[in-house]
């Protein structure tokens, strides 16, 4: 993004530094960076199994413990898969709503 036309417009309008940050820079920054942050949250949810390797108890580890007691892996791991699907889908849905709310071009 080329900032020189934006800076020229800000100077022409006579905005103060803080008004420039509040009205122009921060909204553009949030709009451009929110998809990246939402995708990172979804990736973190999907990769929480990595935490089990360093000792943090998480959904997959709990499923393994239950499976060791019940010896019925299919219903247990299907439940875990559905939980991960719900978690990641909800993050994606929230991300789409935030991105839609920040889409200034279609308003």
N, C-alpha and C positions, 0 to 999 in steps of 0.2 A: 504494500500500500504506500503510495507516494504521499507524504505529508505536506509537501510544499503548497499545493492548492488549498489544503485545509488550513494551514497556517496563514496563508494569504487572506482567506475568507475570514478567519478569526480576527486578524488584525484590522480588516476593513470594517468589521462589525463593532470593534472596540470592546470585546469581551475582556474581562479580567482573567488572571491566571486561574483562579479557583472556579470561576464560572465556566471557563474553557474545559477544565477537567471534569466538572460535574455534568455539563450539558453536551459535550462533544466527545472528549477522549474516552471517559469511562464507559459510556454506552457502546461505543464502537469496540472497545477492548473486550467487554463482556460478551457482546454478540459474536465476535470472532473467536474467542477462546472457549466458550461454553461447550461446543461439540467435543472438543478435545478432552475437557475435564470429564464430561459424561461418559465418553468412551473409556477413559481410564478407570472410572468407577466400575463399569461393567466388566472390564478385564480383571480388575482386582477381585470381584466376586467370583468370576470363573476360575481364577487361579488360587483360590484360598487353600486348595489341597497342598500347595507348596508349603504352607505354614505347618502342616502336619509333620513335615520332615524335620522341623526344628522344635517340635514339642507342643505346639499350640493345638488344643482340641478344637476341631471344627466339624462340620456336618459329615464329611466323608469318614472321619475317624470314629465318630459316634455310630455311624452305620456299620463300620467294621466291628465295633464292640458288640452291637446288638446282633449282628450276624454270627459272631462267635458263640453267643448264647442260644440263639434260636435256630441256627443252621437253615435258614430260608433266605437265600440271597436275593432272589428276584423281587419280592414285594418290598424289601428294604431298599435295595438300590434303585428301584423304580420310583419310590417315594423321594429319595434323595435327588434323583434326576428332575422330578417335578418341582421340588423346592428350588433347585438351581434355575430352572426355567422360569419360575415365578419371580425370583429375585432379579434375574437379568432382564426379563421382560418389563418389570415395573420400573427399573432404572431407565431402560430405553424409552418407555412411555413418558416418564417425567422429563427426560432429555428432549423428546420431540415437542412436548408442551412448552418447555422453556425456550427452545429455539423458535417455535412458532410465535411466542410472545415477544421475542426480541427481533422478529423480522419486520423492520421498519419500512422496507421497500414495498410491502403489500398491505399497507394499512390505510 
